[in-house]
Amino acid sequence: MTALALSSAARPGPGNLQDLLRFERLLSDLSATFIAVPVHDIDGAIEQSLARIVKALDIDRSTLTRVFTLTGSARVTHSYAVDGIAPVQRFLAARDSNPWALSMAIANRPVAFSRLDDLPPEASVDKASWRRIGLKSHVMMPIMVAGQLHGALNFGSVRVEREWPDELLCRMRLLAEIFGSALARKRAQEELELAIGFERLASSILASLVMAQPDEQGEAISRGLREIGECVGAERVALWQGIGCDARYDPSQHWHAEGFAPPTGTRGARCLPWLSSRIAAGHVVRLSCLDELPSSAHLDGDTLKALGIRSLLLVPVAGETTSALSIATVRREHAWPDALLPGVQLLAEVFGSLRAREAAERRRLAAEVEAAHWRERLAHLVRVHTAGEMSVALAHEINQPLGAIENYALAARHRATAPAPDMSRVAELLDKLIGQSARAGDVVTRMRSMAQRHELDPKPIRIEQAVRECVGMVKMDCDLRDIRIELPAASPLPEVVVDEIHVQQVILNLLRNAMEAIELAPPDGAREIAIAIRAGERDEVRVDIADRGVGIADGDLERVFESFYSTKSSGLGVGLAICRKLIEAHGGQLWASHNPGGGALFSFTLPRLP
């Protein structure tokens, strides 16, 4: 019998005819069995069928193997051997050990030989491999599922050589088709159940992610990873992120079954070069077992073995060349059907989008913190500049209490050294001295608070009090310039939650601008600043500061708030820009308009405390 199967070289003799009849009856019985067998009993039915086949044909063993054409490997899924015959190797690198038989199976052509010497010259590698395992006669029938090579049904004789009549081979071919149909039904049912279950799971996970608050999304993703692992029977599920130039992969979020070690980071380009390249190219990696890895991925195989992984599904995150969702099994090998992929890819994309949004939010918050830091530094410079401009008036203001302190001290000494000192009068003078000292200290404290660096410290304050303190700080300067400030008593207003130093900086800056605008106006004009504090149109408090100065041109009402733009020849051009940023940072608004009585009107609002 030659190795070209289904030839007419062998006809059944009397003994072979009996074998043929027994096999015919067995074939009919198995055909009826697999029509009625439930899907979950198919594996057991195949195992029993192999045992009956071996006994009916009086051969040594029969196996059903799963063939992976991509990697050229094969794995025994079902096997039966008579007592005393060693089982076949479970995993086989068929591309290396049996390349001719693999090519025949891929072409859907059977292989049968009664003696190793019947093999053709092109099967020399296969012949050597079969000789090493002691195989004397052999039949291989390809099993096709959905038009693709699924595996092979094998019949072997180790103890003696035997013939394979063509009529028997034809029936073996029919048996392979019966097994193929049963496996196709099993696969379709399992994939359908898995697809339906995973589709429900994906919908549930997506719903929980939609309902989750921003600070709850990380927990929702972790819960989703756990549910994925429990659904498909995996022990480890993780979202991986490539970090650094050497593409170190670290699990940004993960789940692992109880009793199993969590996934750990690894250097992708160094330890997982093949997997890294596949992810970078946007390809899904499906490994039912590590033997499916190509020979060029030996480093990947060693790394996965060291991690205890037996099966792996690796799905790249769309739009990211170094991110992936992995599902891995540790206890057993696991097939990853096509029906599972759409749901896993959808969840990988959603998880990746949420993680990208979370990262963008972290970058935005970091940028806001950085902007606030530089805004405070610039605001500090403006406060120092303002304090310098107010130095003459402040020197005059502090000289008054200092002069009074000197006079009260001299008078107290005079009273105390009199022949009959009036100590009650001395005490009165000392109390006045202390009061003037406190007044001078208040001036210094206000100046120091303006000039010092300041961390944001929002708290409830009454805006009327903050305005009055600022008016007190510029009152001496206004007196020197002959400028009057009108601040009518306001009805009680709700508190605002603000940083008092920042808001007072805004008020002082607006008052200083108003004073300077009045100085530039004609001398016969009204030299007054009117301040109004009232409730705004919405839940806010509004402050208006109006002057009778030179006013602002129509085209400059917005430009005055631009950085480094100034209508004053000696201005920094940052004061009003900083003022607007400070007010907006508190949730308010600042704008300029024309004062109906001439001059400019600056207004700002702040949200009120509910």
C-alpha positions, 0 to 999 in steps of 0.5 A, a space after each residue: 500500500 502506497 502513501 497516496 491514499 485512496 488508491 486501488 492498490 489494496 483490496 480486502 482479503 477474507 480477514 480484511 473483509 471481516 474488518 470492513 464489515 465490523 467497521 461498516 456496522 460501527 460507522 452506522 452506529 457512530 453516525 446515529 450516535 453523533 446525530 442525537 448526542 447533546 453538545 456537552 457530551 460530544 467530547 465523551 462520545 469521541 473518546 468512546 468512539 476512538 476506543 471502539 475503533 481501535 478494538 474493531 480494527 485491532 490497531 494500537 491507537 487512535 487520536 484526534 488532533 487539533 491543527 494550527 495552520 498559522 504556527 504549524 503546530 498540532 495538539 492532541 485533544 482526544 486519544 485512546 491506546 491499547 494497554 502497553 502502548 505509550 500515548 502519543 506526544 500531546 504537543 507537536 511542532 508539525 511544521 518541523 517534524 512532519 512537514 509533508 503530512 501537514 501540507 497534505 492535511 492543509 490540502 485536505 488530502 489523506 495520508 496512509 501507509 502500510 510500511 514506512 518505506 512506502 512513503 514518497 521521497 518528499 516525506 523523508 523528514 516525516 519518515 524519520 519522525 515516525 520511525 523515532 516513535 516506532 510507528 509502522 503503519 498509519 492513516 491520517 484523515 483531515 477534519 474540515 470545519 466550515 471549510 477550514 482545516 480543524 484537525 486530523 483523525 489518526 489511526 496507527 499501528 506500532 506492533 505490526 505492519 498492516 494493510 489499509 484497503 481503499 474501502 476501509 479508507 473511504 469509511 475512515 474518511 466518512 468517520 472523519 466527516 462525522 467527527 468534523 460535523 460533531 465538532 462543528 456543532 459543538 463549536 457553533 453552540 459553544 461560540 453562540 453561548 459564549 457570544 450571547 453571554 459576553 454580549 450581555 456582559 459587555 452591555 452590563 459593563 458599558 451601562 455601569 461605565 456610563 452611569 459611573 461618576 468620573 471618580 468612580 470610573 476606575 473602580 467600574 473598569 476594575 469590576 468590568 475586568 473581573 466580570 470578563 475573567 469570570 465570564 470566559 474562565 480566565 484567571 488574569 485580565 489586565 489593561 496594559 500600558 507601554 511606558 518609556 522608550 523601551 516599551 515597558 509594559 505595566 498593568 494600569 488596571 488588572 484583576 486576578 482570580 483568588 489564589 493566583 498571582 497578579 500580572 506583573 510588568 515586563 519589558 515588552 521589546 526585550 522579553 516580548 518582542 513578537 507580541 509587542 510588534 503585533 500589538 504595535 501593528 494593531 493585530 489581535 493575538 490568540 493563543 490557545 496554547 503556547 505551542 501556537 507561537 511561531 518559532 521566531 517568538 521563543 523569547 515571548 514563549 519563555 516569558 509567558 511560561 515564566 508568568 505561568 500563562 497557558 492561553 492568551 488573548 491580546 487585543 490592542 487598544 484602538 489608536 494606541 500602539 503600546 496599549 492592550 487588553 489581555 485575557 490569560 488562563 493559568 490552570 488550563 488551555 483555552 480556545 478564543 473563538 471568533 464570536 468573542 472578539 467583537 465584544 472584547 475589542 469593543 470593551 478594549 476600545 471603551 476602556 482605552 477611551 476612558 483611560 485616555 480621558 482620565 489621563 487627559 483630565 489629569 493633565 488638565 488638572 496639572 495644567 490648571 495647578 501650574 497655571 494657578 501657580 504662575 498666576 499667583 507668582 504674577 499676581 504677587 509681582 503686581 501686588 509688590 508693584 502696587 505696594 511700591 506705587 503706594 509707598 509715598 501715601 503709606 509712608 505718610 500714613 505710618 508717619 502719623 501714628 509714629 508722630 503721635 507715639 512720640 508725642 504721647 511718650 514725651 507727655 507720659 514721661 513728663 507726667 511721670 517725672 513730675 513732683 506729684 505724678 498723676 499716674 491715672 493720666 500717665 496710664 491714659 497716655 500710655 493707652 493712647 500710645 498703644 493704640 497708635 502703635 496698633 494703628 501703625 502695625 495694621 498699616 505694616 501688616 496690610 503692606 506685608 500681606 500684599 507683598 508676601 507670596 500667598 497660597 490660595 485660601 478660599 473662605 467665606 467673607 463679607 465683600 462689603 468688609 473687604 471693600 471697606 478695608 481696601 478703601 482704608 488702605 488708599 484713603 490717605 493717598 486719595 486725601 493727598 490727591 484730593 480725591 473723594 471716595 463714595 461708599 454708601 452703606 449697603 444692605 446685608 448681602 450673602 457671604 462669598 467664598 473667595 481668597 480674601 487677599 486675591 479679591 482685595 488685590 483686585 479691588 485695590 488695583 481697580 481703585 488705583 486705576 481710578 485714582 490715576 485716571 482722575 489725575 489725568 482728567 482736566 482739573 475742573 472735573 469731579 474728583 470722585 470715585 463711586 463704589 456700589 455693592 449690590 446683589 447681582 441678577 443671578 446668585 451673585 454679588 456685584 461690585 461697581 467702581 466708577 470714576 470721573 477720569 479720562 475714560 476708556 476708548 470704545 475699542 479698548 474696553 476689552 483690550 485693557 484686559 489683554 496681557 501686556 497692553 496698557 493705556 499708561 506709558 509707565 504701566 506693566 500691562 498685566 494688572 487688569 489681566 491678572 485681575 480678570 484671571 483672579 475673578 474668573 478663578 473664583 467663578 466670577 466675571 470682570 468687565 469694563 464699560 463707560 460711566 454714564 457721568 463720564 469716565 470708566 466703570 469697572 464691575 465684577 461679580 462673585 458667586 454668593 454662598 448659598 
